[in-house]
């Protein structure tokens, strides 16, 4: 969504947390679908328009790594490289609890950061830059820390994002501050003002915190005391999509994407430029589609960088040399999900595309609903994700429905109703699945243990 568009009037009253144990009720979205499947092959409008077609050579050839359990989901995208592959999740999960996660997407405030999991706690930053900590298993709220001060009340957008590392929470805010908190109790450790709005969660790696400002600046701070170590600047854009991508860090390299469509690989130590690229295109005719934003987080995996821009290019680049290995005519605003030798990404036209990571060939394309009212084309649905967990792809919709799909064929397996719309991809940690709804509710799913 463009930052100047009409805000959604949603608000959750109060900050009290409600934990609800809902037992082992049957779901419809993890392989059991009560609706008859749609007839015909799932090919998206965008795919047809740009002749993006599945390769016959890849039909039935998708193989995935075995699921692995991750104890934590400490940062946006999981871990600093943003490559989580295939996460372990039970074949049948049910809703376990629902917690009040503060102010959701109201008139001026927006939720820009997914929840995170670290050290047995779930952490959320709400629309007013308040950080709330829950017990990750039970949903009981443990502490609340409001980050804004009286001077920040007039900020047009307060929330940014959060990351967990080594017993601390690192938070960025829309009023231009980076704040370190103790994860145990929320006590402030240090605070640094950057004098520029921050609309992406930080990435923390080693002794450094990487943050991107609204003005396309990468600022790198020390985790110890918040002092600035180095900076890098891209081209400023007058208009851009709401939010920024968190940088990816791996093997001594940080990869950052800007709203200008620029993609840079920099040395973690000093910010020296290894290479740069531009993911811009002029193939579209309308102004919104021609926005060059790299809104989805870049991904680093086994010496390659994968990135997608809103304007219509997805690329694979050699991490060390900057050489483009392939490019695909596909645009999107969420990070590609890498799993073994394949990538899964949501395109601008609400389609999920499966791509071979080595060649860029398309394995399958599956169309998700584009409109809440398909007949009148009203209520455009914004999709986020996907996340691969427990042998299914999970995508969330702004209309309040979650879809699960087969990663092998793109077949829709089922859907689940959320309490409200969801504008961020879910997260998975320690065998549990978490969603943050637009009206500020944290919903947790997991396997219900049988009574003994």
N, C-alpha and C positions, 0 to 999 in steps of 0.2 A: 504494500500500500504506500502511496506517495505521502510524504509528511504533511502536505497541505490539504489532504482530503478530509472529508467530514468525519469527525470522531464518533465512535459508537458509544451510545449512552447506556453504560452498564456500571453498576456499582454494587458491591457487597457490603452490607451494613455491619459494623463492629469488627473487632479483632479476636473474638473468642473462638477457640478451636473446638470443633465437634468431631470426635472419633466414633466411627460407626462400624461395628463388626457385623458384616452382612452375610456371613456363612458361605456355604458352597453353592450359591445359586448358579444355574446354568447360564452361560453366555452364548451369543449367536455369532460372534466374530472370530472365533479361534478354530474355524473349520466346520462349524455347523451353521448352515445358512438356510433360513426358512423361506426365503424368497426364491422363485425360480430364476435360473441364470438367464441373462440376456442372450438372445439369439444373434449369431454372427461373430466375426472376428473383431477383436478390440483394436482398432486403429484410430489414432487421434487426429483431430483436425490439423494440428501443427505438423504431424508426421506426413499427412497427405499433401499439405501445402508445400513442404520442402522436400518431398520425395525421400523422407526418412523411413526406410523399410527394413524389416528384419531380414537377416541373412539366413538363407536356407541351410548353410553349412553349420549354423549354431543351433538349429532346432533340436531340442532334447539333449543338448550337450552341456548344459549348465551343471557344474559340480561345485559344491560349497565346502569350506572347511568345517570340521566338527564344531559344534557350539562350545564355547568356553565361558566359565562363570567369572565375572568381574565383581570384586567385593565393593568397589566404589565407582561412582561416575563423578569425578571431582571437578570437571570443567566443562564449558560449552564444547560439544563434540566429543565428550568422553575424556580422552587424554590429549596432551598437547599436539600430537601429529594428526588427530581427528580420524584415525583409522582403527575402528573397533571390530571389524570383520563380523563374525557370527557369534552373537551373545546367547548364553544359556538362559532359557526360560521354559517353564513347565509346559507340557502339551495342553494342559487345561488349567487356566487361572481364573480366579474370581475376585470380585471387588472385596477388599479387606477393610479399608477405612477411607474416610473423607475428612480433610482438615481445612479449616478456614485459613487461607494464606494471605489475608489482608485485602488491600484495595486492588481491584482488577483494572480492566481497561475502561476508565471513565472519561469524562469530557476532555480533560487535558492530559491525563496520565495514561501511559501504555505499559504493557508488559513486554519487555524486550529480551528477557533472559529466561532460559529454561531452568528448572530446579536442578540442584546438584546433590550428590550423595558423598559423604566422607566421614569416616570414623564412626559409623553407626547412626549418623544424623542426616536428615534431609533438610536442605536449606533453600529458601525462596526469597527473592527480592520482589516486593510488590510494586504497584504503580506509583507509590509515593516515596520510593527509596527507603523502605523499611525492610530489614532483614529479619526473617523468622526462622527459627530452628525447631524441627520436630524429631521425635524418635522415629527412625526410618521404618521400624517394624510395627509399631503400635499407633503412630500418628499423634502421640501426645506432644503438645507444644512445650518446649523447654525454655526458650527465651526469645525476646523481641528487642531489636535495636533500631531506633530511628536514626537515619544518617543525615537528614537535612537539618539545617539550622534556620533561625528566623530570617537570615539574609537570603536563604534559598527558596523562600515561599513563592516568589514570583516566577520561578523557572517554568518555562512552557512544557518541559518534559523532564521529570525527575529521575525516573528509573534508568539504570544502565544494565549491569550484570554482575555476577559473582563467580568466584573460583575458590576451590579448597586446595591447600597444600601444606603439609607438615604442621598440622594443628592450627592453621590460620585460615580465615576467610578474607579474600581480597575482593573489594567491591569497587565498581566504577559507577558514577552517577551522571545524570543529565545536567547537573550544575557544575560539572568540571572537576570533580574531586576523585582521588583514589584513596581508599581507606582500608587499613588492615585491622581485622578484629580477631580476638581469640575465639576459636571455634567452640571451646568448652562453655563459655558464658556470654560471648558477644562483647566483651570489654574491648575498647579501642586501644590499639597498639601505636599506630601512627596515621597521619592524614596528610595528603599532599594535594595542593590545588594546582591544576594545569590550565585554568582560565579558558577552557574550551569544552563544550559539551561532549560527553562520552556516551555512546549509544550502543556499545557492544560489551559483552563480558570480557574480562581480561584473560589472557593466557599466562600461566605461571610455569616456568621451567627452570630448574636449578635455582640460582639466586636472583632471578630476574622476573619482573612483571611486565608483560607486553600489553599496551593499551592503544587503541586507535581513536582519534578524536573525530568529531563531525567534519572538521576541516581537512581530513585526509593527512593527518600526521600520525606516525607511529612514535610513541613515547615509551622508553624503556627505563624502568625504575628498579632500584635495589629492593629486594624483599626485606632486608634488615631494617631500613629506616626510611624508605621511600625516596631517597635522593635520585636525581635523574642521571642516568649513565650515558645515554645517547639518544638521538632523535633521527627520524627520516621523514621527508615530506613528499607527498604526491601532488598532483594537480588538483586544485580546488574546483568543485562543481557548484553551480548556482542552485540547481534542482537535483534531488536525489531521492531514492527510496528511503523509507524510515528504517533506521538501524544500520549497523555496520558488521562486517564479519570479524570474528576473533581470529588472530593470526595462528598459523600452524608452525610448530617448532619440532625439529628433529635433526639429529646428527650435526649439531652446531650451526644449523641454518634456520632462520625464521622466514616464512613466506607470508606476505601480507597483500591483501587485495583492497583497492580503493574504489570509491564511487565513480571515479573517472574511467574505470575499466582497466587501470594499470595493475599489473601483478609484478611484485618484486621479491627476489630472493636475496636476503641480507645475512651477513655474518653475525651470529649471536653476540660475539665478543665485542665488536666495535661498530656494527652497522654498515660495514663495507658492502657495496653492491656486488653480488655475484652475477646476476643477470636480471633483465626485466622483459616484460612482454605486455601486450595490449590485447584485451579481449573485447574489442569493439567491432561493431558491424553497422552498416547502413542499409541493410536489406529490407528493413521494415519501413512503412510509410507514416505511421502515426507517432506522435512525439513520445508517448508513454513507452511504447515498445523500443524506441531508439535510445532510451536511457541506458547508459553503458555500465551501470553499477555491477560490481562484483559483490553481491549481497550474501551469497552462500559461502560458508567457510571453506578455504582451500584445504586439501587433504594431502599429506605426505605419506607414502607407503612404498617401502622397498626401493628407495632411490628414485621415485617418481612423484611428481606433483600433479594432482587433478584439480581442475577449477572450472567453474561455469559462470558466465555473465548473464545478466538479465536480457541483454540485447541480442543474444542468440548464438553464442559460441561456447562449447565445452572442449577443453584441451587436456592432453597428457604431455608433460614436460619433464625432461631429464633434470633431476634436482641439481646436479653439479654443473652441467654445461649450459642449461637453459634451452637446449634444442627441443623444438616441438616434435613429439613422436607421432601424434595424430591430432586432428581436430574434427569436431562433429557439429553440424548445424543444429544445435539445440540450446535453448535459453531457459534459465531457471533462477530461483532466488534462494534455494536451499543447497546445502553441501551435498555432493555426491557421496553415496555410501559404498565403500569398498569392502568386498568380502571375497577373499581368495583372488581368483582371476576375473572377477566381474564387478561392475559398478551398477548401482541403481540410483536413479535420479528422477525427481518430479519436474516436468517441463512447465512452461508458462501456460500451456493450454490444458492443464489438469491431467496430463498423461504421465504414467510411470514408464521409464525406459530402462531396459536392461542392456548393458554395453559390455563387451569384452574389453578388459582393462589393457591388454597388450596391443590390440589392433584398432579399437574404436568402433568395431562392427556392432550393429544392433542385433540382440538376440530375440527380444520381443518388446512389444509396446502394448500397454493396457490403459484404456481410457477410464478415468474416474468421472463422476458427475461434475459438470461445470456450473450448474445453476440449481438453486433451491427450487425454483419453478422452471422446469425445463421447457414447458410449453410456451411461456411468455418471455423466457430468457431474463428472469429477474432474480436478484439475490446471488451475485457471483460468489462462488465458493473458493476460498483460499486454502490450498492444501500445503501441509508441511510434512517433512520427513523425506524418505522413509527410514525406518530403523529395522534392521534384520535381527530378529530374536526368536529362538525356538522354531526355526524352519518356516517362518512367515515374515513378510514385510508388513510393517505397521505404518499407516499414514493417517494423519489427523486433519479434520476439516473445520473451517470456521463456522459451519452450520451445526456443529455439535455432534458429528458422527465420526467414529473411528473405523477405518477399513483395514482388514487383513487380506493379503494376497499371497499366492504361491510365488516364491522367488524363482521357481523353475519354469513356469509358464505364464505368469501374470494373471492367472485366474483369480477372481475375487472369491475368497473363502467365506467371508461373513462381515458383519458390521456390529458395532456397539454404540449405544447412545450415551453421551456424556451429559453432565448437568448443564453445560453451556458450551459455546463454541470454544475451540482449541486452536490457537494460532502459533504454537510451537511444537516441535517434534517431541515425542515422549522420551523418557530415559529409562534405562534398565540397570539395576545393580542388585547383586546378591539374590538373584532369582525373583526379583520384584519389578513391576512395571509401574511407572508414575506418569500422570498427566497433570498439567497445570491449565485450568480453564480460564477463559477470558474474564469471568466474574470473580476470580481469585479463590478457586477451590483446588486443593491438591488431592488428587484421587489416586489411591494405591491399589494395585492388583497383585495377587500372588497365589501360590498354591496353599490351599487350606489343609492343614494337618489333620488326619483322622483322629477321632476321639479314642483314647485308650482306656 
